[in-house]
Amino acid sequence: MSKLRDNKEFCPYCNTNLQGKEIPEKDQLHYGATHGSRKIAIYSREKDRTVKWQCPDCEGEWERE
């Protein structure tokens, strides 16, 4: 059994589960997680980083923590 954390996360607007597909066990160590994410990254070229997340279902956006 993997000791990595489960990436259970929910949209703050529609409460949909944002946990993506399971990452193959042999690759989990490289990602530090057991599952991918369904969140969409909103990238700023000016800041050269992800500044917000977006839900793929309701399209709600929230600030990156």
C-alpha positions as CSV (number, residue, x, y, z in Angstrom):
1,M,0.0,0.0,0.0
2,S,1.3,3.4,-0.9
3,K,2.3,5.9,1.8
4,L,1.6,8.8,-0.5
5,R,-1.3,11.1,0.2
6,D,-4.6,10.9,-1.6
7,N,-5.3,14.1,-3.5
8,K,-8.9,14.5,-2.6
9,E,-10.0,18.0,-3.3
10,F,-13.3,19.6,-4.1
11,C,-14.4,22.7,-6.0
12,P,-15.2,25.6,-3.7
13,Y,-18.2,26.5,-5.9
14,C,-19.9,23.3,-7.0
15,N,-18.3,20.9,-4.6
16,T,-17.4,18.4,-7.4
17,N,-14.5,16.0,-6.7
18,L,-11.4,17.3,-8.5
19,Q,-9.4,14.1,-7.9
20,G,-8.3,12.8,-11.3
21,K,-7.3,9.3,-12.5
22,E,-5.0,7.1,-10.5
23,I,-1.3,7.4,-11.3
24,P,0.3,4.0,-12.0
25,E,2.0,2.8,-8.8
26,K,5.4,2.7,-10.4
27,D,5.1,6.5,-11.2
28,Q,3.5,7.7,-8.0
29,L,6.8,8.5,-6.3
30,H,7.7,10.9,-9.1
31,Y,4.5,12.9,-8.6
32,G,4.3,12.6,-4.8
33,A,0.6,11.6,-5.2
34,T,-1.6,8.7,-5.9
35,H,-4.0,10.5,-8.3
36,G,-3.8,13.3,-10.8
37,S,-5.9,16.4,-10.6
38,R,-8.8,17.7,-12.7
39,K,-8.1,21.3,-11.8
40,I,-7.2,23.6,-14.6
41,A,-4.2,25.9,-14.0
42,I,-4.6,29.6,-14.9
43,Y,-1.1,30.8,-15.8
44,S,0.2,34.3,-15.8
45,R,3.0,35.0,-18.2
46,E,3.8,38.2,-16.3
47,K,4.3,36.4,-13.0
48,D,5.6,33.2,-14.7
49,R,3.5,31.0,-12.5
50,T,0.0,29.6,-11.9
51,V,-2.0,32.3,-10.2
52,K,-5.5,30.7,-10.1
53,W,-7.3,27.3,-10.5
54,Q,-10.4,26.6,-12.5
55,C,-13.0,23.9,-12.0
56,P,-13.6,21.9,-15.3
57,D,-17.3,21.4,-14.5
58,C,-18.7,24.8,-13.3
59,E,-15.7,27.0,-14.6
60,G,-15.5,28.7,-11.2
61,E,-12.0,30.2,-10.5
62,W,-10.2,30.6,-7.2
63,E,-6.8,32.0,-6.1
64,R,-3.8,29.7,-5.8
65,E,-2.9,29.2,-2.1
